Amino acid sequence: MALGFRMSAGARFAVDSRGGSIFRTTDAMDKLEQSQTNLETFPPLRSRSLLRRHIFVAIASAVLGVAVMGSSAHAQMKQLNFYVVNNLFGSPGFVAVENGYFAQQGLDVKIKMTASGSQVTQALQAGEAQIGHASLSTTTAAARAAGNLLKGVMPYYNDAQYISLGGRAIIGRKDRGIDAKNPKSIEGKKIGYLSGGNEAYMVAWFKKNHVDINKVTLINIPVPDMPISISQGLVDAIVPWEPYTSQAIRQLGDNAVVLSRAEGGLAPDIIGIVANQDWMKKNYDLLEKFSVALAQAAQFIRKNPGKAAEIDTSYIDGLNIEDATEGIKSLHWDPRISVCTIAGMVSAGNDMIKAKLIKMSRPFTPDDFVDKTVIDRVMQKHPELFSDLPPLPKTLDQCKDKMGT
């Protein structure tokens, strides 16, 4: 929406709500001559040239005044850097920018794309960003184990009905002898995975299916490179996230074997806002505005997955709209935190300790993973943003899954 006005000389100026400006003008002198304006009401002018000059100055002054107003309004918006991993889990951030939800909260949010959650946590630790997008379970656990005291603010990729619903996958090639009905068929194969990214999901799947992980060759590959790596036969299987899961399945066609996809009972993917815990305590009001915008975006995705997929293609390089649409629909967009969510975070962190993926001198507790101050405020003040979601489980027995099942 633009703020605009029209001057009698026929010029139009508009200031866009994002702070940009649009200036449309017509020939002011011709419009003036064609109008019924009585030129005798103007002060005496010595020449037609001087009249043109007065009109131009009037238009330019008005334009400058509104431009200053627009710049001032833009300068008053709070600027934030938001580091996001280049996958579909980050969709709420993209939607919040494109639909103006951040701007409605008075926030000028700059999104910086990264390749992994570990890069997000490094950027936060270095002070390059105030807020990041990462797993509130596995990535947060790894960061805290390394002394980087991050904590979750609010998830947006989540399903509060589950303890450990994952958003990752394990995809293999049929022509390499991999069989979805026989998990052990993956033994002896080369698997592309992301160290510190999809590791917990993969390890949990191997354990659940009694497959010896020591009998495979693990190759560390950036997730965006996984589809081409498996398509070209450089690896026999991959452990991607969306949209690269959908891309790999599409490119492999009948040769694709889906061993696991968004499977419950493995490692919980609770993706959302993380920040330094000390900074968080000083900025609850700011984080509340940020979280309201993302809760709006999550609801938009739930109701308009196709439109959200279109927005994603503007942010993730080379993203196929078909892959984006398929991926969006396979994911869950519930920003609430339930007893199931908390159990998943704690269990994931402690399982990483047991698996010797990280070192901690003590077990994790719920307070290590999330500060509920902001999400509780958002839910209390904006219940309409969650009205289309099912009731929250009140006990662990009401959760739809269990860790390791």
N, C-alpha and C positions, 0 to 999 in steps of 0.2 A: 504494500500500500504506500502511496506517495502523498506527501503534503504539497499541494500546488496552488497557484493563483494565476489569474489572467489580468494583464494590464491593458488599458484602453488602446495602447499602441499595437496590440496584436501579438505580443510575445507571451510564451508560457514557460514557466520554470517549475521544476519539481525536485524535491529532495526525497530520495528513496529511503525506506525505513531501515535499510542496512547501512545508511550513512553515505551512500553514493549519490550522485546528482545527475539529473537529466535536464538538458536545456533545449527546448524546442522554440524556434522563433519563425516569424513570417516577416515579410517586408513591412516594417512599421510605417513607413511613409505612405505606401500604397494603401494599407488598411486605413490609415488616418484620412487620406483623401477620399476613400470610398464611403467612409462613415458619415453620419449626420452631425458630427461634432462641429460646433460653431468655432472656427478658428479665431474669431474676435475675442473669445474668452481667454486666449493665451496672451501673455505679456507681449508687447511690441517686439518684433524681431527684425533685424536688419536685412536678413536674407533667408532664402529657402535652405541654403546650406547650414545656416546657424540653427534653423528649426530642426533639421536632421540631427545636428550635433546634440541639441538639448534632449531630443527623444532618446538618442543612443545613451547619453549619460544617465538618464532616468532609468532606462532598462538595465544598464550595467550595474547601477547602484542597487537596484532591487535584487538583481541576481546575486551580487556579492553579499548582500545582507542575509538572504536565505541560505546561501552556501555556508556562511559563517555559523548560522543557526544549526545547520545540519552537521557541520564539523564539531561544534560544541556538544551536540547531543551524542555524537559518536564517541567523543572523547570522554564523556561521562559514563559510558558503559565500562563495566569491569572486564579487563582483559585477562584471559586464562589460556594457558597452554595445556592441551589434553593429548597425551600420547596414547595411541590406539594401535593394536596389532592388526595387520592387513588380512583380516578374515571376516566372516559373516557375524561372528560374535560381536563385532563392533558396530553392527547396523544401527542400534539406537543413537549412537553418537552422530552418525552420518545423517540420520533422519532429523535429529534435533537441530542440526545446522540448517539443512535444506528447507525444513518446514517452519523455521523461525522460532522454534520453541526456546532456544537459548536467548535469542534477542528479546523475546517477550519478558524474560526474567532480568533483562538489563545486562546480559553477559555477551561479551565479544570473545567467542571461543575459537582458538586456532588449533586445528587437528594436525598432529604430526604422526605419520604412519611409520610403524616399526615392524620388524620381522618376527618378534617373539615377546612373550611376557617378561623374560629376563632383561631384554633391552628396555622395556618400560620401567622396570624397577631400578635399573641403573640410571636412567634419566631422572627419575624422582630423587634418587640419592644424590645425584650431582646438582640438583636444583634447576635442571633445564625445564622442568614442568612442575606444576603444583598438583595435578591430578592425572592419574593414569588408568588404563583399562587392563585388567589382568584377572587371573583366576584367584578368587577369594579363598581357595583351598590350597592347591598345589603350589602355585607361584608365590602366594603370600607365605606359605610355610617355608619355602626355600629362601625367600628374602630374609625372613626373621631369623632363620638358622644362621644366615651369614652376617647378622648384625644390622640389617637394613630394616628398621622398625616400621614397616608399612602395616596398614590395617584397612579392612574393607569398610566402605561407606554404605553402598547399596548395590545389590546385584541387578542385572537386567536380563542376562541370559541365565535362566534358572527355571526349575519346576519345584515349587515348594511342597509338592506332594511326595517327592522322592528324597531319599538320603543320598543316593549316588547315581544320578542319571547323567551319563556322559554325552558329550557332543563330538567325540572323536570316532575314528573308524579304523578297521584293519582290512585292507583290500589286497587281494592276491591275483595272480595270473593262472588261469585254468591250464594253459599249455605248459606250465612248470610243475604240474602235478598237484597243485593245491586244491583241496576239496573242502567245501564249507561243512560237510557232514563229518569230516575227519580232521579235527584241529591239529593232530600230530603230523598231518601232511605238510605242515609248515617247517618242520624240523629239517635241518640241512639246507635251508634256503637263505637268501640274502634279503634283509628287511631294511627299508629306508625309514628312519624315525628321526625325531628332533630331540636331541639330548636336552633335558631340562624342560621340555615342552609337552611331548606326548608320551613320555617315558612311563609315568605312573599308570596310565590307562593300559599300555601295552603289557607291563609287568603284571598287572592285576588279571588281564585276560589269560596270560600264560599260566598263572597260578590257578585260576578257576578251572581251566581246561586240562590241568595236569600235563602241560607241555614243558619240556626242559629248555629254558631260554639259553642255556649254555651250548645248545646244539644248533643255534642259528648264528649267522653273521650279521651284526648290526652295523649299519652305515649311516652316519649322521648327515642328514640332508635338510636344507631349508624346506619348509612345507610347500611354498609355491612351486618348488622344483620337483615335487614328488610325482605329479601326474605325468610329466614328460619322462621322468626317470623310469617309471614302471611301463609306460607305453613303448619306450625304446628298448625295454628288456634289460636295463642296467641293474635293476633289482627285481626280485620275484614278488615282493609284497611291500606295502607302505602303510604308515600309520598317520593319516592326514586328519585335518579338520575341514569344515566347510569354508569356502565353496570347493575346495580342492578334492574333497571326497566325491562330490557330484561330477566334477570335471573328469576325474580318473575313471569313474564308472562309465561315463558317456564315451570317453575316448577308447576304452578297452572293449566296449560293446559286449558281445557274447563271451568274450574271453575274461570278463571280470568275475571275480569270486568275492562275495561280501562275507567275510568271516565274522565281522562285528561292525555294528553301526549304531551310534547313540544308544549304547547298551547300558542298562541299569545294573547296579551291583558291582561295578568296577571302581573307577575313580570319578568322583563328582566334578562336573564342570559347572562351577558357580562363578560366572564371569560378570564383572561389574567394576565399580569405581573403587580405586584404592588411593590412599594418600598417606603421607607420613603422620604418625599418630599424634605428635606434638602440634604439627601444623593444623591438623584436623580439629583439635580442641579449641583452637583460636579462631576457627572459621566455620563454625556450625551454620550460621545464617547464610553464608555464601554457598556452602555445600548443599543446603536445603534448596536454594534456587536452582542449582545445577541438577540436583536429583529430581526435582519436579519436572524439568524439561525432559530428562531421560525417561521418567515414568510415562510422560505423555507420548514419547517416541515409542516405547515398548507397547503401549496400547495401540498406537497407530499400526505397528507391525502385526500385532495379533489380528487386527481387523482388515488390514490392507497389505497382505504379504506380497502381492504382485507389484504394487506401487513402491514398496520398500525395496524390492529387488532392483527395480529401475534406478532408484537412488544409489544403491550399492555400486552399480556399474560406473558411476561417476567418481568413485573413490578407490576402488580396487582395480589396478591396471590389468587390462586384458580380460576382465570378468565377462563371461558369457551369460546373457540374460537367462537362458535356460538353466544353467548351473545355479545361478543366483536364486531363481524362483524355487527350484527343487530343494536347494539347501535351506532357504528360509523356512520352508514348510516343515522340514524335518527337525527344526529346533524349537525351543520353548522360551517364552518371553514373560516370565513372572518375576517382578522385582521384589517380591515379599520374602521375608526371612521367617521360616517356621522352625519347629523343633527338629524337623527332618533336615532342613538346610544346615543348621548348626551341627547336628550329629555328623553330617557328611563332611563338613570342613575339618572338624577335629579328627575324625577317623582317617581322612586322607592324609593329614599331616603326620599323624602317629604311624600310619602304615609306611610312609616314606622314611621315617626313622628306623622302623623295623627292617625295611628292605635295604638299609644303609645307603639310601639315595642322598640323605642329608644327616648332619650330626647335631644333636641337641642334648643338653645336660639334664633335661626334664621332659616329661610329656607335654604336648600342647593342651591348652584349655580354650574354651570359647572366646575368652577375652583376647586371645592372641590374633583372632581372625576378623572380628567385626565389632564396631561400635554402632549400636542400633539407634543412637540419638536422632540421626537425620531421617532414616527410613520411618521411624515411629512418628516423627513430626509430619512427614509427607503423607502417610497413610491417614493420620488423624485429620489433617486439613483438606485433603483431596481424595476422599473415598471414591469419587466418581472415576478416578483413574484405575481403580482395581475392581470395579463393580461387575465386570464381565468374567472374573476369575472365580474358581470354586472356593468354598470355605477352606481355611487353613486347618491342617491336622493339629490336634491338641496334645496328642501323645505319640510316642514313637511307634506304638502298635498300629496307629492309623496311617503310617507312612506306607507307600506302595511297594517299597523294596527294602532290602537290608544289605549292608556292605558285605561283599563276598558271596552274594547269592544271585 
